[in-house]
Amino acid sequence: MAARTHTFQPPKGTRDFYPQDLAVRRYIESVWREVSINHGFEEIDGPTFEHLDLYTAKSGPGIVSELFSFRRAGGDVDYALRPEFTPTLARMYAAQAGALPKPTKWFSIGPFFRAERPQRGRLREHIQWNLDIIGDESVAADVEIISAAVSALQALGLSPKNIQIQISDRRVMETILLDEGISDPTHQEEVYILLDRRSKLSREEFAWEAGKIGLSKEFITHLDKTIDFVQGHHYSVALQQMFPGDAEVHHVLFELMVELESLDLSQWVQVDLGVVRGLAYYTGTVFEIHETSGEERAIAGGGRYDNLVELFGGPPTPACGFAMGDVVLRLVLEDRGLLKAAQECAPRPDAFVISAGKDEAEKQFRPLVAKLRREGLHARHSYRSTRNVGKLLGEAAKARARFAVILGDELKDGPPWRVVVKDLDSGKQENVKLDDLATMLRERQKQ
Amino acid sequence: MAARTHTFQPPKGTRDFYPQDLAVRRYIESVWREVSINHGFEEIDGPTFEHLDLYTAKSGPGIVSELFSFRRAGGDVDYALRPEFTPTLARMYAAQAGALPKPTKWFSIGPFFRAERPQRGRLREHIQWNLDIIGDESVAADVEIISAAVSALQALGLSPKNIQIQISDRRVMETILLDEGISDPTHQEEVYILLDRRSKLSREEFAWEAGKIGLSKEFITHLDKTIDFVQGHHYSVALQQMFPGDAEVHHVLFELMVELESLDLSQWVQVDLGVVRGLAYYTGTVFEIHETSGEERAIAGGGRYDNLVELFGGPPTPACGFAMGDVVLRLVLEDRGLLKAAQECAPRPDAFVISAGKDEAEKQFRPLVAKLRREGLHARHSYRSTRNVGKLLGEAAKARARFAVILGDELKDGPPWRVVVKDLDSGKQENVKLDDLATMLRERQKQ
């Protein structure tokens, strides 16, 4: 037995959620859900695993090493645990495109999986919120999803002091690459993947890696300078100075920033041409949400992917969205003490039922608890054998019950049965008819 | 592309949840969660996949063919998608046993997986509710979980007319087998597995299969007669008549039934000695919840498993619990029209914001929507280009918004800005200062 004890751990990179951890997870999920609904999104979900092809169709076979893929014993179909939601969403939209409203606004919350080495902020299983607008090509859609992300961050207690949203448009970086003569899509993709890692590399490391994929020293310097200049200046100055006489290049990005400003979000957002996102499917706006110290991985990332629905058999359909995971978000919230309330906020019992120990009390005790629960009230009782009312009141207080219901001496008078109800906040006691108890507790619940 | 279209389906036996389906799922989950909390249970969760050994340790290697198992590319550890929650729960309890309260009352809700052939009531991925009491050996714990199951069924609109809970104690059947000289645990297990399938087999099929595992004709007749007799009579008569002078055999089952009666649950429950549950780990009370026509598979099943925590490295710990899946439950609820409200009950917008089209209205329209949402209100607007207020009011009504907020002619008077708020239930209109709008909507939300 001892030799197998190592297997009785959760798999590496996954989590056991004991009640306090689960309470935090449910709290984060409930903020995500409420914000999504307030912004007019409807919740959907897909299978936890998909056909492997759904991922290789979009990202090429290179993605397989990052996936948990499998077959059923004796089966001949390859599956993979979902690493992200967008392919499922595009597949689901494509299957029903004709019947769905324009735009379709969907969100989902559930587990996702990556077969990578676990590290700070990155696990093999995490919970992710996806929010997407499908069928709207306007900048207003990009603005709406960024605005929803801000609402969630704000509802969780974060502010522009802690958080920055870095925004770019892939087409701006594409123009810079084309100007340098980098027109081969595969080569462009290599540059995007390197740029995506830029903030994690030193200047020297970046230059060395850039050299490896054939970028000239001059171009690397130009890239660095361009990205730094835009980061250091207001977008209205920076974009026009970087692309004089070619407003077409950045007009979507410009309009996006103007609209975000009109929604009073300028403190949250900043243009960063270095943001390109690692995924191949983005076609326009791209953004990442980071904690300001830059020490953690991205909290969220997203952008516009106008070709994906078509790739999965649907009609040509513009779309944009983002994903926010729970792992980095939790670290950021924990570091700022913003999860304490959720951790401590166990649901409060409406009643803690106490039997003082006499015959009739013992007889009525469990049926009363069961009855209150069946009537939709949160009722608890002690599992200890003591019938010492003082001790049991202590247990009721520890459980943070709203009321203690004491089956005591009043029962000896026979029906109609009466019990003592003690308000554990005010200390006040009342004598209540048993038949009226559920109604009374439900009314107090609303107060 | 066309040749690959088959892959752009959800995997066989899994489900896409479009908004109406997801609404039903969330409704069922919310009933499960509320009932669990009202009964004093705390929510936990584990990883979606576990080490394969966690399942083979308990159920033997035979279970592997029913699992989706896999390895990471290049890895050397075998994993499996969780087919059930109890091994995770026992592992988690064992890891923290010293620090946990006695009893520990846990519930969980999440996806589970079986690599079986999909059929009515049985999918490869389903959502399951688990409810367990760990560390209490008394019959009261068995009673409490059965009582919680009833609360959930009742809250979902079901009654004893639709639902029966069939209860037994494995030790009763074990006594019957021992009396027949069947004492080898492996042979007993074979009989349990066959008994578990009894209700799905004809008398002839059952007799034939029973013969195959070495049961005599006389014993099969005796078994049938015993099970039928107990099913046909009140437990107090049946158990005593079947086991005269040996009350020890059925005293736990007897006490369980007496206590369930005292909680006013006798209409829901019935002793059925044919219920043994297929899983090897049950040690005492076992039960199944069925729709009364008997046409569907079990809605839920559970029982007492007093050896499992120890098997996973914890101290000897009594435990009992049950699991209820969403697939059969949904069929049963759908057949009775009990899911219509959940399907139709999309969240109701607090406000549908309409721009009548003038300059100032157009300017303030989107910022107002964003502001209301950031203040925690559910705000919507049209994505159509029309500025016809009548048409837009129609869209607001279709979205079932509580109020329409119209940015119209009042704006031409300049600040303080005023808008028209129309109550879409009563038809009443008011002229409201923009600064007061959020507060007003929030107050109405509470009414």
Interface residues (C-beta under 8 A of the other chain):
Chain A: M1 R4 T5 T7 F8 Q9 P10 P11 K12 T14 R15 D16 F17 Y18 P19 L22 A23 R25 R26 E34 V35 I37 N38 H39 G40 E42 E43 I44 D45 G46 P47 T48 F49 E50 H51 D53 L54 A57 V64 S65 L67 F68 S69 F70 R71 R72 A73 G74 G75 V77 Y79 L81 T88 R91 M92 A94 A95 Q96 K102 P103 W106 P111 F113 A115 E125 D136 A140 V143 S147 A148 V150 S151 Q154 A155 E259 S262 L263 D264 L265 F312 G313 A346 P347 P349 K363 R366 P367 A370 K371 R373 R374 G376 L377 H378 A379 R380 Y383
Chain B: M1 R4 T5 T7 F8 Q9 P10 P11 K12 T14 R15 D16 F17 Y18 P19 L22 A23 R25 R26 E34 V35 I37 N38 H39 G40 E42 E43 I44 D45 G46 P47 T48 F49 E50 H51 D53 L54 A57 V64 S65 L67 F68 S69 F70 R71 R72 A73 G74 G75 V77 Y79 L81 T88 R91 M92 A94 A95 Q96 K102 P103 W106 P111 F113 A115 E125 D136 A140 V143 S147 A148 V150 S151 Q154 A155 E259 S262 L263 D264 L265 F312 G313 A346 P347 P349 K363 R366 P367 A370 K371 R373 R374 G376 L377 H378 A379 R380 Y383
